[in-house]
Amino acid sequence: MGRADSWSWMDDVLPFVAMFTVTCLDMGVLTIVKAAMNDGMGSLAYVVYHNALGTLILLPFFVVHILKKVDRPPLTLRIVFRFFILGLIG
């Protein structure tokens, strides 16, 4: 039985489940933010809390990645310039 005849949960179903889950979580967060802003929360306070929460969630993954001592290629000026151009283009 070849690849065309069979289907895989990981390849065929999981991307749609992940996309649906992210969309539902995004709508939940937007609903909570709208309720908080209607009750008087300022835009600046939301941005600060959003960035602080993101930092707290992502920081452990960054620390674990650094401690694994993975052999990475050097960060050259050419690569930094490419990141800069990608940031400008969006």
Kinemage of the C-alpha trace (Angstrom):
@kinemage 1
@onewidth
@group {chain A} dominant
@subgroup {mainchain}
@vectorlist {calphas} color= white
{ca met a 1} P 0.000 0.000 0.000
{ca gly a 2} L 1.596 3.286 -1.104
{ca arg a 3} L 1.472 6.756 0.347
{ca ala a 4} L -1.350 7.759 -2.017
{ca asp a 5} L -3.576 4.901 -0.812
{ca ser a 6} L -3.258 5.463 2.929
{ca trp a 7} L -3.755 8.416 5.199
{ca ser a 8} L -1.930 9.428 8.303
{ca trp a 9} L -3.303 11.143 11.386
{ca met a 10} L -0.144 13.261 11.718
{ca asp a 11} L -0.050 14.352 8.085
{ca asp a 12} L -3.728 14.665 7.184
{ca val a 13} L -5.746 15.461 10.314
{ca leu a 14} L -3.408 17.064 12.857
{ca pro a 15} L -2.755 20.312 10.899
{ca phe a 16} L -6.492 21.027 10.719
{ca val a 17} L -7.007 20.203 14.396
{ca ala a 18} L -4.106 22.495 15.344
{ca met a 19} L -5.442 25.299 13.132
{ca phe a 20} L -8.938 24.960 14.618
{ca thr a 21} L -7.546 24.902 18.169
{ca val a 22} L -5.436 28.020 17.610
{ca thr a 23} L -8.430 29.828 16.106
{ca cys a 24} L -10.634 28.905 19.089
{ca leu a 25} L -7.969 30.015 21.569
{ca asp a 26} L -7.492 33.274 19.669
{ca met a 27} L -11.227 34.005 19.783
{ca gly a 28} L -11.282 33.222 23.508
{ca val a 29} L -8.392 35.580 24.203
{ca leu a 30} L -9.970 38.335 22.098
{ca thr a 31} L -13.236 37.949 24.020
{ca ile a 32} L -11.428 38.240 27.358
{ca val a 33} L -9.443 41.266 26.141
{ca lys a 34} L -12.603 42.988 24.892
{ca ala a 35} L -14.306 42.416 28.242
{ca ala a 36} L -11.264 43.750 30.108
{ca met a 37} L -11.024 46.832 27.904
{ca asn a 38} L -14.748 47.520 28.299
{ca asp a 39} L -14.244 47.456 32.083
{ca gly a 40} L -11.532 50.105 31.870
{ca met a 41} L -8.236 48.343 31.173
{ca gly a 42} L -5.920 50.605 29.202
{ca ser a 43} L -4.304 49.686 25.911
{ca leu a 44} L -0.814 50.227 27.308
{ca ala a 45} L -1.510 47.939 30.265
{ca tyr a 46} L -2.726 45.243 27.855
{ca val a 47} L 0.431 45.497 25.767
{ca val a 48} L 2.648 45.276 28.870
{ca tyr a 49} L 0.771 42.254 30.261
{ca his a 50} L 0.723 40.565 26.840
{ca asn a 51} L 4.471 40.952 26.356
{ca ala a 52} L 5.268 39.915 29.940
{ca leu a 53} L 3.149 36.769 29.637
{ca gly a 54} L 4.734 35.912 26.297
{ca thr a 55} L 8.186 36.330 27.805
{ca leu a 56} L 7.349 34.106 30.766
{ca ile a 57} L 5.970 31.400 28.472
{ca leu a 58} L 8.821 31.446 25.942
{ca leu a 59} L 11.776 32.020 28.298
{ca pro a 60} L 12.017 28.405 29.588
{ca phe a 61} L 12.159 27.069 26.030
{ca phe a 62} L 14.947 29.534 25.190
{ca val a 63} L 16.947 28.583 28.279
{ca val a 64} L 16.600 24.845 27.559
{ca his a 65} L 17.683 25.422 23.966
{ca ile a 66} L 20.772 27.361 25.061
{ca leu a 67} L 21.718 24.748 27.665
{ca lys a 68} L 21.547 21.903 25.121
{ca lys a 69} L 24.795 23.193 23.550
{ca val a 70} L 23.618 22.607 19.995
{ca asp a 71} L 26.287 23.271 17.385
{ca arg a 72} L 24.858 26.238 15.491
{ca pro a 73} L 26.289 28.019 12.461
{ca pro a 74} L 27.702 31.487 13.152
{ca leu a 75} L 25.440 34.529 12.911
{ca thr a 76} L 27.046 36.491 10.097
{ca leu a 77} L 26.322 40.019 8.932
{ca arg a 78} L 24.712 38.593 5.786
{ca ile a 79} L 22.193 36.600 7.835
{ca val a 80} L 21.443 39.618 10.061
{ca phe a 81} L 20.890 41.733 6.942
{ca arg a 82} L 18.480 39.106 5.580
{ca phe a 83} L 16.536 39.193 8.867
{ca phe a 84} L 16.419 42.997 8.573
{ca ile a 85} L 15.054 42.850 5.016
{ca leu a 86} L 12.490 40.213 6.020
{ca gly a 87} L 11.402 42.457 8.882
{ca leu a 88} L 10.950 45.391 6.513
{ca ile a 89} L 9.017 43.344 3.964
{ca gly a 90} L 6.848 41.721 6.591
